[in-house]
Amino acid sequence: MSENRVQLSTIVSNQLPAYVRESFPLVESFLEQYYKGQEYQSGPADIIQNIDRYIKVDNTTNLSTEVILQDSIEFDDTTINVATAESPTGTEGFPDSYGLLQIDDEIITYTGKTNFSFTGCVRGFVGITSYRSDLSNEEVVFNESTAADHKSGATIKNLSVLFLKEFLNKTKHQILPGFEDRQLDSDLNQKLFLKQSKDFYLSKGTDRSFEILFKALYNEDVKVIKPRENLLTPSNEHFRVLN
């Protein structure tokens, strides 16, 4: 049975003394918004509360990293529709609320979602767009943005999974060395591949290992051809020279 964890932003009003709520009614709203700003997926409070979940391979593999914009949007639109043909899973894999999206150069957050749309969008937002800058792998990239128009077919990037992808890279570094900076094929069951990585390394150097490698990286079926199998060999008969 899944465990539901209470977010602090939903119980702030129950924790404040009555005289505070009566004398300073804005304190409750301030604290609610403050904790919402900490509890979004990959936010500080979210990491602390769910670190035990994020270290599990099941929760960091085969993440939904991008979808396609269905309809063109203007700078003041608050609903973003996802193309169903190119993205059959729709908004699955995106946070239910307060996730971060990026369309072109604009960062957007939202307060809710349906199966194929994001609702209550706040345009021209700010946030982390990469955990590695061009100059340093140890420096995150934090960008500000402004609301803009976007055309149908644009890519909607899921910025909320960037932190989970970093967790996955750390896991790959530990149990799948050599693959930490390699992008595995999107159709690959990465969870199963990582869990059975020991078997892959035990078969290293065999024909089967090369087949698995190309399937994992490029989703291509390959056949290992060994030149020695096509070489002419001298006869194996034994000859004696008689004087």
ROTOR-620558 format. One record per residue (C-alpha): y, x, z. Coordinates in steps of 0.5 Angstrom, whole numbers, plus 500, padded with zeros to 3 digits. Example, Ala and Ser with C-alpha at 12.3 -4.5 7.8 and 13.67 -1.06 7.14 Angstrom:
491525516/498527514/
***
This chain:
500500500/507503498/512504504/519501503/524506506/530503509/537506506/542507511/547503507/544497508/544497515/551500517/553493519/548492524/549499527/557498528/559496535/562489535/569491537/569496531/568491526/573486529/578491530/577496523/574491518/574496513/570501516/564498515/565498507/567505507/561507511/557503506/560506500/559513503/552512504/551509497/554516495/549520498/543515497/542515490/536518487/537526487/543525492/543529499/540523503/535521498/532528498/532529505/529522506/524523500/522530500/515529502/514524495/518529491/513535492/508531489/506532482/505524481/512523482/515528478/511528471/512524465/519522467/523518463/529522460/532519455/533512451/537509445/543505445/541498442/549496441/555499440/559499446/567500447/570504453/571498458/564494457/560494463/553492460/549497456/543495452/537499451/533499444/527496445/523499438/525506440/524505447/518500449/518502456/526500456/529502463/523504466/523510470/531509471/533508478/534501480/542502482/547507482/543512477/547516473/547516465/550520460/552518453/555523448/560526453/561520458/558520465/556513467/553510473/551502474/550497480/543494477/539494471/534489467/528491463/532493457/539493460/544497465/549492468/555493473/557500469/562504472/565508466/568515466/564517472/563524475/556528476/552534475/549534468/545540468/542545474/543551470/550553466/550558460/552563464/548563470/541560472/543559479/549555478/550547477/554544472/559539475/563535469/568529470/568524464/573519461/570512458/570512451/566508445/559509443/555507437/549504436/543509436/546514441/542517446/542515453/540521458/537520464/541525469/538522475/531526474/535532473/533534480/526532479/525536473/527542477/522540482/517540477/519547474/518549481/511546481/509549475/511556477/506556482/500553479/501554472/505560471/507562464/509554463/515554468/520554462/516551457/517544455/510540455/509535449/512528452/505524450/501529454/499526461/502532465/500530472/492530469/494537466/497540472/492538477/486541472/490547471/485551474/480549469/484551464/485558466/478559467/477558460/482563458/481567452/476561449/476557443/477551447/483554451/487555445/485548443/488545449/494550449/496547442/495540444/499541451/505544447/505541440/500535441/497539435/489539433/488546431/481550429/480557431/479562425/475568427/476573421/469577423/466570422/468571414/466578413/460581409/455585414/450590411/443588411/439588418/433591415/430597417/429602411/425609411/427614406/420618404/420625401/
***
